Amino acid sequence: IRFPGTLGAYTQAQADPFNHLTPSPHWRILGCGIDLTQYVYCHEPDDFLAWVGRISPENGLEDAIAAAATAGHPLKIYGKLEDMAYWQSLQPLVHQSPVAVDYCGFLPTEQLQRSLSQARALMVTPRWLEAFGIVTIEAMACGVPVIAYRQGGPEEIICSGETGWLVEP
């Protein structure tokens, strides 16, 4: 009633694919309101990097494995094992990594938040244009900086050098 003819989106990247419609919709960028009391802030993180998502090719987990190895920090992987063939194709990288790479499974939200809050940083490595990425917001709510590709929603959400780092895909 207050905004007739207006559509809402979390980020401009989420709205952009629809701007070609005739007539072009009017967008209101809402951001993401989350209840910060549901997240545990950690002042002293452990020495591991985290990756959260569906384990499937479009999410670029191999990039996170390579980055963790280069940085010399263990990697904990959380999420649904969606594509077993893809996961199997990553096993040589996992076993040859000079740092521990552990699959921690798909955790209930509260357990994921507790574990994620302990990470030194979260890596977000999609091979597609991530329009929003709730895990980025969840990590930052825990005080965990996010390392993400400079594209899509994460580019709008992360203040590079303050709440994380934006890197080229």
Secondary structure as GFF3:
##gff-version 3
##sequence-region A 1 169
A	DSSP	beta_strand	6	9	.	.	.	ID=ss1
A	DSSP	alpha_helix	12	15	.	.	.	ID=ss2
A	DSSP	three_ten_helix	16	18	.	.	.	ID=ss3
A	DSSP	beta_strand	26	29	.	.	.	ID=ss4
A	DSSP	three_ten_helix	36	38	.	.	.	ID=ss5
A	DSSP	beta_strand	49	52	.	.	.	ID=ss6
A	DSSP	three_ten_helix	57	59	.	.	.	ID=ss7
A	DSSP	alpha_helix	61	71	.	.	.	ID=ss8
A	DSSP	beta_strand	75	78	.	.	.	ID=ss9
A	DSSP	alpha_helix	84	96	.	.	.	ID=ss10
A	DSSP	beta_strand	101	105	.	.	.	ID=ss11
A	DSSP	alpha_helix	109	116	.	.	.	ID=ss12
A	DSSP	beta_strand	121	124	.	.	.	ID=ss13
A	DSSP	alpha_helix	134	141	.	.	.	ID=ss14
A	DSSP	beta_strand	146	149	.	.	.	ID=ss15
A	DSSP	alpha_helix	152	157	.	.	.	ID=ss16
A	DSSP	beta_strand	164	167	.	.	.	ID=ss17
###
